[in-house]
Amino acid sequence: MVNPSDMVRDGQDQPSLDDIRRILARVIDPEIPVLSILDLGILRDVARTDIGGGRIGWRITLTPTFSGCPATDMIAQLVRMALYAADVTDFVLETSLAPPWTTDWITAEGREKLRAYGIAPPEAGPGDGPVPCPRCGSSDTRLLSEFGSTPCKALRQCGECLEPFDHFKCHGRSSGAFGMT
């Protein structure tokens, strides 16, 4: 947690943009607890602006991984709780569905965290090649089910180490379409 006394205030007793980003970087995805909302790429924007009624505060925009994601409301609540815990009360939280989130927005660090956690990250690029096992690295894997522990993951099994693993499916590639491959 960011201690309010550690924040850099901007002269109007408001936290800085860096402070807000540090607070939000600690908000963890409830379905994949090794990823922050920054790692996952769902934090679309943070801006200091008029938030209504002449109040200046923070407009925080999130984009869910897909429009029916069951974690969306929980993530919004976790963002609110993190901001309130840091004594940040002047903010509005918005959801943006356009353009839709894409797995290309997962950071390189986020992809490595997924792999270390035992989830095969989506590959950068077309996403139609073999899916390497996150445990042993073998590309001898097979699809067991289109859906794994969550709708955004598939269940696969490694032919080398025989371990089952989740594979984070690719969403919305360069075509702009919001599909899963």
N, C-alpha and C positions, 0 to 999 in steps of 0.2 A: 504494500500500500504506500502511496505517496503521502508523506506527512505534510499537512498544510503549511507548517512553519518552514519547510524546506523549499517551498515554491518561490519562484522569482515573480514578484508582483510588478505590474506595469505602471505604477503610479496612480491607478484608479482602484487599487485593491483587487485587481483581477489577475488570475494566473496567466502565465504566458502560453503561447501556442505549444512550446516544447513541454511545459508542465502538463497540459491537457493530453498531448500525445503519450507522455510517460504514464499517465493514469490509464489511458485506454489500452496501452500496450500490455497491461496487466490483466485485462479482461480476457478470460479463457473461454474457448468454445466448449459448451457443456457436453457435446457429443464426442469431441476429440480433445481431451483435456491437456494435450501437449502443445496445442496451438492457441495463440492469442488471436484476437480479431484482426490484428495487423498482419500476422503470419498468414492467415486465411485469405486476406485481401478483401474482407467485407466492409472495412472502414473506408468509405468512399471519400469523405471530405470532413474537414474541421475548419470552421471559419468564424472569426469574430465579426458580428454583424448585429443589426437591429433584429431582435427576436420577438418584437411585438410590443405595443404600448409604449414605444419610445425607449424601451430598455435595450441596452447593449449587452450582449452575452455571446454564447457559443452555439452555433448551429452545427450539429453533428449528424452526418448522413451515413447510414448503413445500407448495404445492399445484401439481401439474403442470398444464400447459395442457390436456392430456387424458390419460387413463389410459395410452394407448399411446405417449406422446411419447418418441421415441428419445433426447432430450437430458436426460431426467430424472436418470439416473444420473450423467451428466457434470456437471450442475449441482450435485448433491449433493457430488460430489468437489471441485468448485471452491469450494464453501462451506467444506468441511473444510480445504482448502489455505489459503484466505484466513484462517481463524481460527487455524490452527496458525502461519502466518507472522507473525501478530500476537501470538504467545505466549498465545493463548486455547486452553486444553486441556480445561476443564471445561464440556462441552456435550454435548447429545444432539440429533440431527437426526431429525425426524419428517416423514412424508408424510401429508397429510390429503386425502382424495378427496371429502369431504362438508363443506360444500356444494361442488359442483364449481366449478372456476375459470370465470370468465366474462370476455369481452373488456371488459366494463364496468370491470374492475379495472385495466386499463392506464391509467396516469396521463396527464394532459393533456400533460405534458412528454414522456412516452413516445410518445404519438401524433405529436407534432411531430418527434421524433427519427426515427420510422418514415418520415414524409413526406419529411423532408430526405434520408433514405437511399435514397429511391426506391421505398418500399413504401407503398401506399395503406393507411392505418390503417382499422380498423373504425369505422364511424360510430356515434356515440352515438345511441341510440334504436333503432327497429325494425330498421334495417339492410336495408330492402328498396328503397331509392331508388337513384339512379345513383351510380356509384363514380367520383369525380373522379380524374383523372390526377395523380399526385404530382409530375410534372415540369412540366406546363404549366397544370394546374388545370381543363382541359376536362372536362365531364361526358359528352362523346361518347366513351364507352368500350364495349368489348364483351368478353364472356367468351370466352377461347380454350380454357381447360381448368379443370375444377373443382379441379385440384391443380397447384400451382406448385412452387417449389423445396423446399417442405416440405408435409406433409399439412395444416397449418393455414393455408395460403395458396392462393389461386386465381391463375391466370395470366390477365391481361387485356391488351388492347391499346387504345391511345388512337387515336381516329379523326382527331384534330387533328394531333398531333406524330408519330403512327405508332409511338411507342415501346411495346414490351411492358413490363409491370410486374407485380410481385406485388401481390396484395390480401390483407391479413390478414382471414380470414373471421371473421364474428361467431360467438361461441360462447355458449351458455347464457344467453339473455336473461332478462327479468324473470319469465317463467313458471317458472323454476327448472329447465326441461328442459335437458339437456346435448346440444344438437344444433348442427349447423352450418347456416347459411343462406347 
